[in-house]
């Protein structure tokens, strides 16, 4: 830390000063601020991308998940959801892993309903 002394300053007199960064080689260096700014921008873009991805995954999950209803879920309704899921997968709207997980969950629910009817 450096301390600087100034001669007496009269009221209303302007004081001006300039702050600059000096690199290890002794010359001025403005690259430090640029690096910090770019790093902050990169972190912000990563955070925004992550939020966007997670929200799109949540919307996708909601779109193909069985929705709770007041009346018991009917087998035909679940079969329609499986068909919609198949269509979305064939159109490339969801990835294979998500497709397989959701389809297995819907099929399990259909099986459960069919066993309950027996």
C-alpha positions as CSV (number, residue, x, y, z in Angstrom):
1,X,0.0,0.0,0.0
2,X,1.3,3.4,-0.9
3,X,0.6,6.8,0.7
4,X,0.8,10.0,-1.3
5,X,0.9,13.5,0.1
6,X,-0.5,16.6,-1.6
7,X,0.2,20.3,-0.9
8,X,-2.6,22.2,0.7
9,X,-5.8,22.3,-1.4
10,X,-8.0,25.4,-1.4
11,X,-11.8,25.0,-1.1
12,X,-13.3,24.6,-4.6
13,X,-10.0,23.6,-6.2
14,X,-10.3,20.5,-8.3
15,X,-8.1,17.5,-7.6
16,X,-7.5,15.0,-10.4
17,X,-5.7,11.7,-10.3
18,X,-5.4,8.5,-12.4
19,X,-5.2,5.0,-11.2
20,X,-3.4,2.4,-13.4
21,X,-2.2,-1.1,-13.0
22,X,1.4,-1.8,-13.3
23,X,2.3,-5.3,-14.5
24,X,5.3,-7.3,-13.2
25,X,7.4,-6.1,-16.0
26,X,6.9,-2.5,-14.8
27,X,4.8,-1.3,-17.7
28,X,1.1,-0.4,-17.7
29,X,-1.3,-3.3,-17.9
30,X,-4.9,-3.0,-18.8
31,X,-5.3,-6.7,-19.6
32,X,-6.2,-7.6,-15.9
33,X,-9.5,-5.7,-16.1
34,X,-10.3,-7.3,-19.5
35,X,-9.6,-10.8,-18.1
36,X,-11.8,-10.2,-15.1
37,X,-14.6,-8.8,-17.3
38,X,-14.5,-11.7,-19.7
39,X,-14.4,-14.2,-16.9
40,X,-17.5,-12.6,-15.3
41,X,-19.2,-12.6,-18.7
42,X,-18.4,-16.3,-19.1
43,X,-19.7,-17.2,-15.7
44,X,-22.9,-15.3,-16.4
45,X,-23.4,-17.0,-19.7
46,X,-22.8,-20.4,-18.1
47,X,-25.3,-19.7,-15.4
48,X,-27.9,-18.5,-17.9
49,X,-27.3,-21.6,-20.0
50,X,-27.7,-23.9,-17.1
51,X,-30.9,-22.3,-16.0
52,X,-32.3,-22.5,-19.5
53,X,-31.4,-26.2,-19.8
54,X,-32.9,-27.1,-16.4
55,X,-36.1,-25.3,-17.2
56,X,-36.4,-26.9,-20.6
57,X,-35.9,-30.3,-19.0
58,X,-38.5,-29.6,-16.3
59,X,-41.0,-28.5,-19.0
60,X,-40.3,-31.6,-21.0
61,X,-40.8,-33.8,-17.9
62,X,-44.1,-32.1,-17.2
63,X,-45.3,-32.5,-20.8
64,X,-44.9,-36.3,-20.8
65,X,-45.5,-37.2,-17.2
66,X,-48.9,-38.6,-16.1
67,X,-50.8,-35.7,-14.5
68,X,-52.6,-36.3,-11.2
69,X,-56.4,-36.2,-11.8
70,X,-59.3,-36.2,-9.4
71,X,-60.7,-39.4,-10.9
72,X,-58.5,-42.5,-11.1
73,X,-56.2,-42.4,-14.1
74,X,-57.7,-44.4,-17.0
75,X,-55.7,-46.9,-19.0
76,X,-56.7,-45.2,-22.3
77,X,-55.3,-41.9,-21.0
78,X,-52.0,-43.5,-20.2
79,X,-51.8,-45.3,-23.5
80,X,-52.4,-41.9,-25.2
81,X,-49.5,-40.4,-23.2
82,X,-47.3,-43.3,-24.4
83,X,-48.3,-42.7,-28.0
84,X,-47.6,-38.9,-27.6
85,X,-44.2,-39.8,-26.1
86,X,-43.5,-42.1,-29.0
87,X,-44.4,-39.4,-31.5
88,X,-42.2,-36.8,-29.7
89,X,-39.2,-39.3,-29.7
90,X,-39.6,-40.1,-33.4
91,X,-39.7,-36.3,-34.1
92,X,-36.4,-35.9,-32.2
93,X,-37.9,-33.7,-29.5
94,X,-36.5,-35.8,-26.6
95,X,-33.4,-37.8,-26.1
96,X,-33.3,-41.6,-25.9
97,X,-32.6,-41.9,-22.2
98,X,-35.4,-39.6,-21.2
99,X,-37.8,-41.4,-23.6
100,X,-36.9,-44.8,-22.2
101,X,-37.3,-43.8,-18.6
102,X,-40.7,-42.0,-19.2
103,X,-42.1,-44.8,-21.3
104,X,-41.1,-47.4,-18.7
105,X,-42.8,-45.4,-16.0
106,X,-46.0,-45.0,-18.1
107,X,-46.0,-48.7,-19.0
108,X,-45.6,-49.6,-15.3
109,X,-48.6,-47.5,-14.4
110,X,-50.7,-49.2,-17.2
111,X,-49.7,-52.6,-15.8
112,X,-50.6,-51.5,-12.3
113,X,-54.0,-50.4,-13.4
114,X,-54.6,-53.6,-15.4
115,X,-53.7,-55.7,-12.4
116,X,-56.0,-53.7,-10.2
117,X,-58.9,-54.4,-12.6
118,X,-58.3,-58.2,-12.3
